[in-house]
Amino acid sequence: MKNTLRKYLEIIIRYIFIILFLYAAISKLIDYRKFYNDLLNSPIFGYSFLARFVSIIIPMLEIGISGLLISGKYLKTGWYLVFLLMLIFSIYLGGILVFSDNLPCSCGGIVSELSWKEHLIFNVSLTLLSGLGIYLNSKNEYKNIVT
């Protein structure tokens, strides 16, 4: 029973991230000009080349990581990349809040409606949730090897 619950919880968390990343990527691609301009106005990505590079790479990463989470073979890699990307997003948000007065939101969709503090809490929560996903996945992998 315990192993089944752990497996289903990991699957639920995995699909949360698949939906979140695909939604975020599609929102950014649909309103690409806004996403690019927000990055261009960012104190970190304020250079044209860097903003263009990041505006292309981020949606590609989100779609690619979603694909890894869907696959069985590269699921573990997908989980680690989810954690890394969420950690980077959280550090970026924290840095913007601490070091900048200019707060352009380059997020897509509903998330862009959150305040910056709410957004940081949301991202940190998702980072922790991705850590739980890694933990649950590793427990499920171990059980599959042993049994």
Secondary structure as UniProt FT lines:
FT   HELIX           2..30
FT   HELIX           32..40
FT   HELIX           48..70
FT   TURN            73..74
FT   HELIX           75..99
FT   HELIX           109..113
FT   HELIX           116..146
//
